[in-house]
Amino acid sequence: MLLTACGEGSAFDEGFKKSFREKYVENCTKSATSAAPAGQTAIDFAKLCGCTADKVMEGRSATELAKLSDADQQKAASVCIAQLYPGMPGGNAAAN
């Protein structure tokens, strides 16, 4: 019974994922904005970070998200850049 309460689709799992996404987008947006060159307006970092969060969360449980690697995050970000900004240098290559 205890395992059912914490497994995929459980209230805990769903609550964790909602919180994870909110914090991921918030932290990603802050980091990206502060690292961007002054005057950078071509990229909507909140949108890019939201897309990246959705990609990294796809098919992963709360346990898997807690162990998310940098490589998985970079891959998701590359896919989102290709989708959202296909004309950006490297954007089309990121989709491959």
Backbone bond lengths (Angstrom), bond angles and torsions (degrees), N, CA, C in turn:
res aa  C-N    CA-C-N  psi(-1)  N-CA   C-N-CA  omega(-1)  CA-C   N-CA-C  phi
1 M - - - 1.448 - - 1.530 110.85 -
2 L 1.307 116.20 -42.12 1.458 120.12 -179.85 1.523 111.50 -62.09
3 L 1.326 118.04 -38.73 1.462 121.56 178.33 1.522 111.71 -64.36
4 T 1.311 117.64 -36.13 1.461 121.97 178.58 1.521 110.76 -64.06
5 A 1.311 117.42 -35.49 1.457 121.99 -178.17 1.519 112.36 -70.46
6 C 1.331 117.73 -19.57 1.467 120.76 -177.02 1.522 113.53 -113.93
7 G 1.325 117.91 -6.04 1.456 121.08 -175.47 1.510 113.89 -75.32
8 E 1.332 114.32 178.86 1.464 122.15 179.30 1.522 109.78 -54.64
9 G 1.312 117.19 131.71 1.457 122.54 179.16 1.516 113.45 87.08
10 S 1.327 117.71 -6.13 1.464 120.95 179.56 1.527 109.87 -73.62
11 A 1.306 115.62 167.50 1.462 120.17 177.70 1.526 110.43 -60.78
12 F 1.327 117.00 -39.30 1.466 120.43 177.88 1.524 110.43 -62.44
13 D 1.316 116.26 -49.28 1.462 121.68 -178.47 1.522 110.57 -58.56
14 E 1.310 116.63 -47.48 1.469 120.83 -179.41 1.523 111.29 -65.66
15 G 1.325 117.20 -41.18 1.464 121.10 177.96 1.517 111.73 -63.73
16 F 1.327 115.63 -41.64 1.462 120.44 177.80 1.519 110.34 -62.03
17 K 1.321 116.88 -46.40 1.463 120.89 -178.24 1.526 111.79 -62.86
18 K 1.319 117.07 -40.09 1.467 120.07 179.00 1.523 109.95 -64.04
19 S 1.326 116.18 -46.24 1.457 120.99 179.11 1.530 110.88 -65.38
20 F 1.327 116.55 -41.96 1.462 121.62 179.07 1.521 110.23 -57.29
21 R 1.342 116.59 -48.05 1.463 120.64 -177.50 1.526 111.03 -62.59
22 E 1.325 116.39 -46.29 1.467 120.18 -179.58 1.530 110.99 -58.98
23 K 1.331 116.75 -48.20 1.467 120.82 -178.69 1.529 111.40 -68.38
24 Y 1.330 116.36 -38.70 1.464 120.58 179.68 1.523 110.02 -60.64
25 V 1.321 116.77 -50.20 1.464 120.93 -178.53 1.528 110.07 -63.38
26 E 1.315 117.37 -42.59 1.464 121.23 -179.86 1.535 110.99 -62.10
27 N 1.325 116.94 -50.43 1.470 120.70 -178.41 1.525 112.04 -67.76
28 C 1.318 116.52 -41.48 1.466 121.17 179.03 1.532 110.35 -62.05
29 T 1.316 116.90 -46.18 1.464 121.28 -178.80 1.524 110.98 -62.07
30 K 1.332 116.42 -44.66 1.469 120.17 178.75 1.528 110.78 -62.03
31 S 1.322 116.45 -46.37 1.467 120.57 -178.73 1.524 111.62 -63.88
32 A 1.321 116.30 -46.04 1.467 120.62 -178.18 1.521 111.15 -65.44
33 T 1.319 116.56 -41.58 1.461 120.99 -179.52 1.522 110.75 -64.11
34 S 1.319 116.73 -43.11 1.468 118.97 -178.49 1.531 111.99 -72.57
35 A 1.327 117.79 -25.26 1.466 121.15 -179.91 1.530 113.04 -87.54
36 A 1.324 117.04 -15.74 1.471 121.03 -177.30 1.527 110.65 -71.94
37 P 1.330 116.10 147.30 1.464 119.54 175.41 1.534 110.61 -59.36
38 A 1.309 116.73 148.70 1.467 121.71 179.11 1.521 110.15 -54.98
39 G 1.322 116.20 134.83 1.450 121.53 177.81 1.519 114.28 83.99
40 Q 1.303 118.33 5.33 1.474 122.01 179.77 1.528 108.78 -66.98
41 T 1.317 116.68 112.68 1.461 120.05 -179.89 1.521 112.47 -125.19
42 A 1.319 116.98 -2.83 1.461 120.50 -175.71 1.530 112.65 -74.21
43 I 1.326 117.52 -20.05 1.459 120.49 -175.96 1.519 110.33 -114.46
44 D 1.315 115.80 130.12 1.461 122.30 173.27 1.526 105.76 -89.64
45 F 1.330 116.32 95.21 1.460 120.41 -173.90 1.522 112.93 -63.66
46 A 1.327 117.81 -35.44 1.467 119.72 178.31 1.532 110.41 -62.62
47 K 1.318 116.24 -40.99 1.473 120.94 178.59 1.520 110.86 -67.69
48 L 1.329 116.38 -45.19 1.461 121.21 178.72 1.528 110.80 -62.07
49 C 1.312 117.15 -44.04 1.464 120.95 -179.96 1.527 111.58 -68.05
50 G 1.329 117.55 -35.76 1.461 120.87 175.98 1.516 110.99 -64.08
51 C 1.314 116.76 -43.12 1.460 121.68 177.06 1.523 109.92 -62.02
52 T 1.320 116.78 -45.64 1.462 121.15 -179.57 1.525 110.59 -61.89
53 A 1.325 117.03 -43.51 1.466 120.48 178.13 1.524 110.45 -59.24
54 D 1.334 116.17 -45.19 1.470 119.85 179.48 1.519 111.54 -61.20
55 K 1.333 116.64 -41.03 1.470 120.73 -179.52 1.528 111.45 -66.53
56 V 1.330 117.42 -43.50 1.466 118.60 -179.04 1.524 111.83 -70.31
57 M 1.322 116.50 -26.55 1.464 120.32 -179.43 1.531 112.86 -80.94
58 E 1.317 116.83 -23.16 1.460 122.56 -176.67 1.523 111.89 -51.92
59 G 1.333 116.51 116.12 1.459 121.69 174.97 1.519 115.32 73.27
60 R 1.330 118.18 9.13 1.464 120.23 -179.18 1.524 111.00 -107.68
61 S 1.303 115.52 143.78 1.463 121.86 176.00 1.527 109.16 -84.13
62 A 1.312 116.51 171.23 1.463 121.52 176.54 1.525 110.27 -58.40
63 T 1.309 117.61 -39.92 1.462 122.21 179.39 1.524 110.67 -62.66
64 E 1.317 116.86 -43.59 1.469 120.75 179.29 1.526 111.26 -67.33
65 L 1.319 117.25 -37.57 1.462 120.50 179.20 1.523 111.41 -66.12
66 A 1.314 116.70 -33.49 1.459 120.59 178.93 1.525 111.62 -66.15
67 K 1.333 117.33 -20.69 1.469 122.56 -179.33 1.530 111.76 -111.53
68 L 1.296 118.41 22.36 1.454 123.54 -175.59 1.528 111.83 -60.04
69 S 1.322 115.85 130.81 1.471 119.89 -178.40 1.531 111.15 -88.59
70 D 1.322 114.82 159.23 1.466 120.78 175.38 1.527 110.49 -62.21
71 A 1.325 116.19 -36.95 1.470 120.54 -179.33 1.526 110.84 -62.97
72 D 1.329 117.16 -41.02 1.462 120.91 177.82 1.528 110.83 -63.96
73 Q 1.314 116.07 -39.12 1.464 120.15 179.19 1.526 110.92 -68.24
74 Q 1.319 117.43 -41.63 1.465 121.23 178.95 1.526 111.06 -63.94
75 K 1.318 116.47 -41.32 1.465 120.74 178.98 1.526 110.10 -62.50
76 A 1.327 116.83 -44.87 1.463 121.08 179.24 1.525 110.77 -63.13
77 A 1.313 116.97 -42.63 1.467 120.92 179.36 1.524 110.72 -63.02
78 S 1.327 117.28 -40.31 1.466 121.22 178.94 1.522 111.42 -62.76
79 V 1.327 116.07 -41.37 1.467 120.36 177.98 1.528 109.82 -62.98
80 C 1.318 116.71 -43.00 1.469 120.53 -179.10 1.526 111.83 -67.38
81 I 1.323 117.57 -39.57 1.464 120.24 177.11 1.521 109.44 -60.87
82 A 1.325 117.09 -44.00 1.468 121.08 179.49 1.525 111.39 -62.64
83 Q 1.336 116.59 -37.83 1.468 120.37 -179.48 1.524 112.15 -74.74
84 L 1.333 116.54 -43.48 1.459 120.46 -173.97 1.524 114.03 -86.46
85 Y 1.331 116.96 -29.60 1.460 122.09 -175.54 1.523 110.23 -135.13
86 P 1.339 118.25 64.38 1.458 120.96 -174.83 1.525 114.28 -61.74
87 G 1.314 118.83 -23.00 1.455 120.92 -179.65 1.521 113.28 -84.68
88 M 1.319 116.25 -8.75 1.452 120.42 -178.14 1.536 109.55 -70.34
89 P 1.329 117.45 139.28 1.474 119.28 178.42 1.529 110.89 -51.14
90 G 1.329 115.61 127.55 1.460 120.27 -178.31 1.496 113.84 84.36
91 G 1.333 117.83 -9.01 1.460 121.65 -178.46 1.508 113.06 -62.11
92 N 1.330 116.39 -46.83 1.450 118.96 -179.78 1.522 111.89 -69.81
93 A 1.325 118.02 -35.50 1.458 121.40 178.90 1.523 110.09 -66.96
94 A 1.326 117.56 -30.64 1.459 120.86 -178.27 1.516 111.76 -66.40
95 A 1.307 117.31 -24.59 1.452 120.30 -178.75 1.517 112.22 -76.75
96 N 1.315 117.08 -17.32 1.469 120.77 -176.93 1.496 112.63 -81.73
